[in-house]
């Protein structure tokens, strides 16, 4: 079963009678109206095998003027209004908003003769699955104006950038989206899905990297065949230079010359942190993380270090797989990482004109129904899919027109669209206001914010340093925290918490849910009042 829905065939709607200014900001799908726009933003695509036309290319549309056609505009301003009204017929199918009202049209130019038009449409990602449709419709509606003889449309994309770039390690500051591919159970094909998803996104025109987070059993060195199979460190910057295969950057402990690791948990977390954050990834639209099995320290480390945009869950039809996958979905939910799709691997095979389900049916559907994950994709049992993991050539590269590649194409479209939506959501913002000596907490999707006394936050730390994990006994006492304590630094910790550094060197991880609970418990006043919640 596959619940992915393709984009509507038509993007046209009647012209809107009232238009917002071209710079207005509104909901976005694959296009962007965020922030100041550079003079020229070129889309740098590094797709490594045949794909559709790159977003940075231009399309020109010319037509001979009809003998009876008479120009209906008398000035450049009138001509621009005419073009914007025409472009307002194009609707973003994800949000139902026209591209003019959203401010997607950039650099609109009309020549002095009032018969040639050029403009740019800006995308948030070069992998936008409907970029060609937008370009085609933009050409059609503008060329249909009676005074237009020539149209030139340029498609571009924003530079890769995370939502909170300044608060991230340097190696992650130029990555727009980080996608976790997880199963929490070994042997279900998670690495196969991660690698093929990465190369599908690259084929759609995106700049992509893969991070193999399994130190105990890295799969990437077997599944791809880069010419350089050893990671190199830049002696000047002390950063790791990723290896590359078919245009996709990749890092794995298996490329570190160590093979498989034999080490304790805390050491593994340190290795994962170093490999991920000190790698010079450069500008990436998507970094796909092949998560290790389980829900342990490594997963928590990754969710704390990197703000994961979304997760793709991989399962198989067996009930046992569902039990483990359910644990993983709950973990991501607690860490505020949206699960956007479920891939059910090894679902069926076709033989003698019939379809057989050797492992039963329903595990993937159960995950979707129980946890409300909107998209389900089925992968068959195919010898070629299994063999591609051993030959070093991903299936979507070896057979880009096959049925398996089509399923991954639909998965890639789903991931791109869901990431675009997720990036528009504002997370909880936490900061310290020294003027009133209070911690401000801004709740998402609301104009409200509340204040917390710093001592209240510190005294309610629930880590093992403050509370005995076995008995629940409070180690830190009320009097141990001075009333005038102030935080030295507050920075985001993944999607679910902030890390607060205190003057005594203690680093506290404060989940957003816990801060909101404190607000309810102490009945902290809203930011409209100067008072601060006392401890």
Secondary structure, 3 states (H helix, E strand, C coil): CCCCCCCCCCCECCCCCCCCCCCCCCCCCCECCCCCCCCCCCCCCCCCCCCCCCCCCEEEEECCCCCCCCCCCCCHHHHHHHHHHHHCCEEECCCCEECCCCCCEEEEEECCCCCEEEEEEEECCCCCCCHHHHHHHHHHHHHCCCCCCEEEEEEEECCCCCCCHHHCCHHHCCEEEEEEEECCCCCCCHHHHHHHHHHHHHHCCCCEEEEECCCCCCCHHHHCCCCCCCCEECCCCCCEECEEECCEEEEEHHHCCCCCCCCCHHHHHHHHHHHHHCECCCCEEEEEEECCCCCCHHHHHHHHHCCCCEEEEEEECCHHHHHHHHHHHHHHHHCCCCEEEEEEECCCEEECCEEECCCCCCHHHHHHHHHCCCCEEECCCCHHHHHHHHHCCCHHHHCCCCHHHHHHHHHHHHHHHHHHHHCCCCCCEEEEECCCCEEEEECCCCCCEEEECHHHHHHCCCCCCCECCCCCCECCCHHHCCCCCCEEEEEEECCCEEEEEECCCCEEEEEHHHHHHHHHHHCCCECCCCCCCCC
